[in-house]
Amino acid sequence: MYRIIFSGGDRLDRIARLVEYFADYADYHVVALLPEDAQALDDDFTHVTHI
């Protein structure tokens, strides 16, 4: 089990870096984010706004 610890930076930056970290290890992943948190992600990620 890996523990990822971020120091400094704001919350949105930490969330974006965490999502990008897991993107390196899985072809697909699902992350539920608040709209303001999702804005911190690159446009390379597919955003589903509702199901």
C-alpha positions in Angstrom: 0.0 0.0 0.0 1.3 3.4 -0.9 0.7 6.6 1.0 0.8 9.8 -1.0 1.6 12.9 1.0 1.5 16.3 -0.5 3.0 19.3 1.2 2.1 22.9 0.3 -0.1 24.0 -2.6 -3.8 24.4 -2.4 -6.5 21.7 -2.3 -7.3 21.8 -6.0 -3.7 21.4 -7.0 -3.3 18.4 -4.7 -6.5 16.8 -6.0 -5.4 17.3 -9.6 -2.0 15.8 -8.9 -3.5 12.8 -7.2 -5.8 12.1 -10.2 -2.9 12.5 -12.6 -0.8 10.1 -10.5 -3.3 7.3 -10.7 -3.8 8.0 -14.5 -0.2 6.7 -14.9 -1.2 3.3 -13.5 -4.6 2.6 -14.8 -6.2 2.9 -18.3 -9.6 3.9 -16.7 -10.5 5.3 -13.4 -13.6 7.0 -11.9 -13.3 10.0 -9.6 -16.3 11.8 -8.1 -15.4 15.5 -7.7 -17.2 18.7 -6.8 -17.5 20.9 -9.9 -14.9 23.4 -8.6 -12.5 20.5 -7.9 -13.0 19.1 -11.4 -12.0 22.4 -12.9 -8.4 21.9 -11.7 -8.0 18.9 -14.0 -6.5 19.2 -17.5 -8.9 19.1 -20.4 -7.2 15.8 -21.4 -9.5 14.0 -19.0 -13.1 13.1 -20.0 -15.7 14.8 -17.7 -19.1 13.3 -17.1 -21.4 15.9 -15.7 -24.4 13.7 -15.0 -25.6 10.2 -15.5 
